[in-house]
Amino acid sequence: MKKKIEKYFDRLFPLHRSITGTGYRKSLDILSEIMPMKKIDFKTGTKVFDWKIPEEWNVTHATLKDQNNKKILDFKDNNLHLLGYSKKFKKMLSFNELKKHLYYEKKLPKAIPYITSYYKKRWGFCLSYNHFKKLNKKIKYKVDINTKFSNGKLRIGENFIKGKSNKEIIISSYLCHPSMANNELSGPLTLVFLYNELKKMNLYYSIRFVINPEGIGAISYLSRFKNKLKNNAIGGYQITCCGLNDGPVYKKTKNGNSVIDIAMQKVLQKINHKTFNFYPTGSDECRYNSLGINIMFGTFMRCRVDSYKEYHTSLDNKKIINFSNMEKNVNILKRTILFINTLNFYKSLNIDCDPFLSKRNIYSSLSKFNSFKRINKINLAFFWLNSYSDGRISTYEIAKMSKIPIKIIEIAAKILINKKLLKKL
C-alpha cells in the first residue's frame, strides 16, 4: 500500500488546485481511480447558508519580469508563486508599486508562502523573503497575470458504502491546496485507501466518504444534505495533516465524549499519541460541529496545523512526508470504524416523559427502596436507556456513563424492545 500511496502522491503533487477549477477536478478524477465518486456540483452564485459559491478560477500564465525581460517569478516553475484567486493584471510598475502586491514570510526566509484571496479580487505574487531581498529597488518590473473568472461550479466527490443499517459514519477530507504535501495530500490519500480497505468488508453501519474544497465545500455539502445527515449520521472523522513522522494526534468532537471520541481513543490507547479537546478553528470538523448542524466530528492528524513550521508554505513538500505512517493511518481508521460497527444504537418510542414500567410488568409496583436496598441493575438500565436512547448515543456510551456492564444494558434493551418502548436502529 505504501508504494501505491507514493505513486499517487507523485501524480497529484504538481497539479494546481484551488477551491474550483480544472486542476481541482483533475485531482478528483485521479483519486476516483481508487475510490469511484459521485460528483456533486454547485453552480457559481448558489447561496449556501450564509455563503455564496464564488466564480470558477483558472490560470493561463503568470510571470514577473524585470525591465530587461529577465524572469523573476513564473507560475509554471511553482504554482505557489501566484496569489490564489488572483485577478488578471498586466502592467509595468516601479518597485514601490509592485511591493504592495508581494507576499513573503520573514520567519521562514527560504519558503514561498501560500496566500489566497477567494472573496475579494486582488492580484499578487508570493516569493521567499530571501528572493524578495534580492530585488532591485531602482528598476521597473513587468507584471503579466492571465487568469479567468467564469460562471462555473464547485465540485464535491462522494462515495457511499451501504451497510446493513441506515445509520452512517462520515469520513471527510479536503482537496484544494496547490503543491502541499502534509496539509493537502496526506488527508485525501488516506481517505481513498481507507475506502479501498473497507469496501471489501461486511459492515453493519454505512460509511460515507466526502472529498471537498476546504471550508466552502463542506458548507455547501451540509447546506444541501443537512437534514439527511443529521438524521442518519452517528458522527464522523475529518482527516488532515497526517503525513508527518509524528505519532497520531486526535482532536475530540465538541461533545468530547461521543462514540466517535470513545472509538478513536480506544484504538489509540496502546499507541503513542496526543489528544486535544475541541477548539472552533481548524478544518471542516468545525463545520460539522457547528451550531445548527451538531454532527459530532473528530479530527485525525499527525500534527496540529499550528505546530509545524512548514504549514502553508513551499516547505510542505515530499521531503517531510512519511508514507509508512500514511499506511498506518489507514489501519488505525479501519480499526476505529470496525469498533463502531460492534456497537448498538437504540431510539426510545416513548415520546413524552418516562414510560409507565409497572403496567408493563417490568418494574415493581411496590416501592420498598431505602438506604439498604437499591434498584437492581436491569431496572436501573431501563432508566438509563429511556433517558439516553435518542438514536445517536450507543449502548457502549450508556454503559460507560452508568457504570452498568454492557451485557446488562443490552439485556435491558431487549426487554424494552419486547415491550415496544425501544427500537434498534
N, C-alpha and C positions, 0 to 999 in steps of 0.2 A: 504493500500500500504506500509506503514512504516514497518509493521511486515514482509511482504514478502521481502522487500529490505534487512532487517536484516538477514533473513533466508539465502538468497543467499550470503550475505556478509560472514556469518559464514562458508559456504561451500567453498568459494573461498579463504579466507584469508590464510589458511595453505599451499596452493599449491605453489610449487616452480616454479616461472615463470622467463623467460628471453625473449630475442628477438626471440628465436627459442626454439624448444624442446617440450617434451611431456607435461610438466606442463602448458606451454602456450596453447597448443592445447586442453588440458582437460578443462582449464578455459574457452576457447572459446566455447567448447561444452556445458558447464553448462549454459552460457549466452544464448546459442541457444535455451534453453528450453523456454525462454521468447520471444526472437526475433530470428526466424529462419534465418539462414545466408547462403549465397552463399560463399563457401570457395575459395579464390584466392591465388594460391601458386606461389612462386618464387624460383627456384632452386638455390642451392649453386653455386656461381661463376657468376651468372647473373649480367650483368652490368646494373645499374640503374642510369642514369645521370652520375655524377662524382664518384659514389659509386659502390660497388660490394657486393652482398649478401654473408655474411660470412658462414662458416661451421656451421652446426647444433651442438648444445652443450647439452649434458645430463650428469647428475651426478649419480654415483652409491653410493659412500660414500666419506666422507672427515672427518678425525679426526686429532687432535693434542693431543699427549700424552707425558707425561714426561718419563724419562729413566726407571722409575719404573712401567711403563704401566698405570699410573693414567691418566684418561681422563681430558684434559684441555678444548678442544673445540670439538664439534660434529655438523656437518651439520644437523643431524637428530633432534637435540634439537632446532636449529634455523637456517633456511636456509640463513640468512644474514651473518653467520659466514664465508662462503666461498666467496672469491673474485669472482664476476661474470665473467664467461668465463675463469675460472682458468684452467690451463693445468694440466695434470696428473703428480704427483710427489710423490716419496716415498724414504725417507732417514732419517737417524739420524743426527741431527745438533746441534751445540753449540748454546747457546742463542744469541751470536753475529751474527751468520749466519742466525738464524731464524728471528731476529727482523727486518731485511731488508724487510721481507715479511709479516709483521704485520701492520694492519691499525686500527687507533683509532682516536677519536676526543677529544682533551683535554678540549675544551669548554663545552662539554656535557659528563662528565666523566662516566655517568651511561648508555650511549647509545651505541649500536652497529651501526657503520656507514654502509651505503650501498655503496659499491665501485664496479666498473666494469672495465674490460679491454677487450672490444669487439674486438678491431682491432690490438692488439699486444699480443702475447701469453706470459703470465707470470703466476705464481701461488702465492697464498696468502690467509691469513685468516683475518677476521675482528672481533674485540672484543672491549669491553668497555675499556676506559682508566683505570678505577679502577681495572679491571681484569688484564690488562697489567702490572700495577704496582706491582701486587702480584706474578708475575712470578719469579721463582728462577733463577738468572743470572749465577749460578755456575754449573748448571746441563745441561744435554743434553735433546733434545726433538725429538720425533719420529713423522714425518710428513707422513701421508698416505692419499693422494688425488687420487681418482679413477674417472676420468671424461673421456668422449669420444667425440671427434670431428669426424664428418662424413659428407659426401655429403648428405644433406637433403633438407629442404625447410623452407622458411619464409612464414607464412600464415597470410592472412588478411580476416576478416569477413565483409560481406556487405549485407544490406537489402535495397530494393527499394520499396517505396510506390508510385505507379503510380497515379498522379493527372490528371486533365483534360489537363493540359499544359505540354509540354516537358521541360519547364523551371523548375529548381530544386533548392532546398536548401540542403546543405550538413551538416550533424551533425557528428562530429568526436570525438573519444576518443581513448585512448591507453591502452594496457594490456600487460605489460612486466616487472613490478616490483614485486619481491617476498616480501610477508609479509609487504605490505604498505597499509594503510587504506585510508587516505585522498588523498595522492599523487597518489594512484593507483586505488582502487576500487570505490571511490566515482564517478569518471567520467563514466566508462562503465556501472555501475549500473543505474546512472541517465539516460544514453542514452537508455538502453534497456527498462526501464519503461516508458520513453517518447514515444518510439515506440509503446508500448502497449496501450497508450492513443490515439495516432494519427491514428493508424491503423483502428480505428472504425469510422473515420470521412471522410466526403466527401470533399476532398481537391482540390483546383484549381491547386496549384503548387505541383510538385512531391517532395518527400523527400528521400534523400539518406543517409543511416546510415553506417558509416565506423568505424570498430574497428581494430586497427593495433598495432604492436610494435612501440613505440615512435621513432621518428626520421627516421631511416632506413625504417620503414614500410610505413610511409607517402611518403617518397621519392620514394619508389618502386611503390606505388599505382599511384602516379602522373606521373611517367615515362611511365606507360602503358596506362593511361587514360587521359593524359593531354589535348589533343585536344577535346575530347568529353566533359570533364568537363568545359573547357574554353568556349565552345560554348553554353552550357546549364545552367551553374550554375549562379544563382543570387548572390550567396555568401554562407557563412556558419558560423558555430559556433564550436569552439573547447571547449570541456567540460573537465575540470580538477580541481583538488584540491577544490572540492565543498562540502566537508562533515563536515566542522567545524561549530562552534556556531555562527560565524560572519555573518553579512549581506552580500548580493551578492556583488561581485566585477566584473566589466566589463572592459576588455581591448579592445580598439577600433581596427578596421581594420587599415591597413596602410593608406587608404584614409581618414579615420577619420570621414567622413560624408556620408558614403554609406547607402543604405537602411537597411543593416544589423545592422549598428550602430543606425540609427533612430528608427527602430522597437524595439530593446532591450531597448534603453533609454526611449522610450515611455511607455513600460511595467514597467520599474523600477522607473519611476518618483515619484510614491507615496510610494516607499519602501526605507528604509534607506539603501543606497548603496554607493559604491565608483566607480569612473570611471577613467581609465588611458588611456593616448594616447599610440599608438602602439610603441613597442620597439622590436628590432630584436633578442631578446633572449627569451626563454620560451619553449613552447611546439610546436605542429605541426601547429599552426596558422602561425608560421614563414615560414614553407614550402609552405603553400597555398598563403601567401602574397609575396613570393619571386619573384625576377625579372625573367621574362620568364613564370611565372605562373599567378601572379596577380589576383587570385581569392580572393575577399575581405572576410577575415575571422576574426571574433571577437572571444573573449575568455570569457566564462562564468566560474567564480570561486567563492569561498567564502574566498579566501585569495591569495595574491601573494606568489609565492614559496619562495621568499626571505624575507617573513615577518612572518614565523612561524618556531620556532626553531626545531621542530620535523622532519622537511623535510629531507628525505633520511637517516633516522635512525630508529632503532627499537622502538623509542618512537612514531612513526607514526602508532598507533595501534587503536584498537576499543575504547579505553578509551577516545579518543579525538573526536570521531565521533558523530554527531547529526543526527539521522535517520529522525527526523521530518523535518529538513532542507533539507534533500535529497528528501523527498516527495514534499517540496515546490519548489525545483529546477525544478521538472517535470512540475509543474503548471506554473512557470514563463516562461520556454522554450516553453511550449504548447501555452500560450497566445501570445508569440512573433511570433511563426510560424503562428498562426491564423491571427495575424495582417498583416503579409506579404501577406497572402492569400487574403486580401481585396484589394491589390494594383494591378495596371495595368502597363505593360511594353510594349513599342512600339518600332518599328525599322523603321527608315527612308528608303524609297525606292528610294530616290534621291541620286545618287552616288557622284556626283561632285558639290561642291559649293551650293549656295542657289537655291531652285527651283523658277521658274518664277510664282509667285502667281497671278499676274494681268491677265495673259492669261487664267487663270482658274476661273476668276470672283470671287475670294475670297479676293482680295486686290485692293484698288482703283488705277486706272491708272493716277489719278490726284493727284499730290503731293501738299498738302496745309498745311503741318505741320510747326509750328513755336513755339515760347516760350509759346504761349497761347493755342495751340492745340496739343494734344498728340494722339498717336496711340491708338485706342480703345483696350480693354483688350483681345478680341477674336483675333484680328490681332497680338497683342503682343505675345499671346500664341503660334501662328503659328511659330514665330521666335524661341521661347524657345524650342518648340517641335522639330523643324527642326535641332536645334543646339545640343540637348542632347539625342535624341532618338536613342541610339545605341543598344537597346535591353537589357541593363544591368542597366539602370537608370530608376527608376519608376516615374510615374506622381506625386506621393507624393513628391519625392525629387525635381522635377522640380518646383512644386508649392511652396515649401519652398524657393528655390533659387530665384525664380522670384517674390515672394510675390503676385502671382496671385492666387485667390481661386481655389482649386482643381476642383470644378464643372465647372469652365470656361475652365480650362486645358482639362478636359475630353470632353467638347463640341467641343473645337477646334480640338481635336484628331479625333473625329468622322467626322468632315468636311474634314480633311486631308486624312482620310481613304477613304471617298467617292470620293476624287479627285486622289486616287491611289498614294498618296505621303507618306503614312504611313501604316504600318500593325501592328495589335495587335498580341502579342506573347502569 
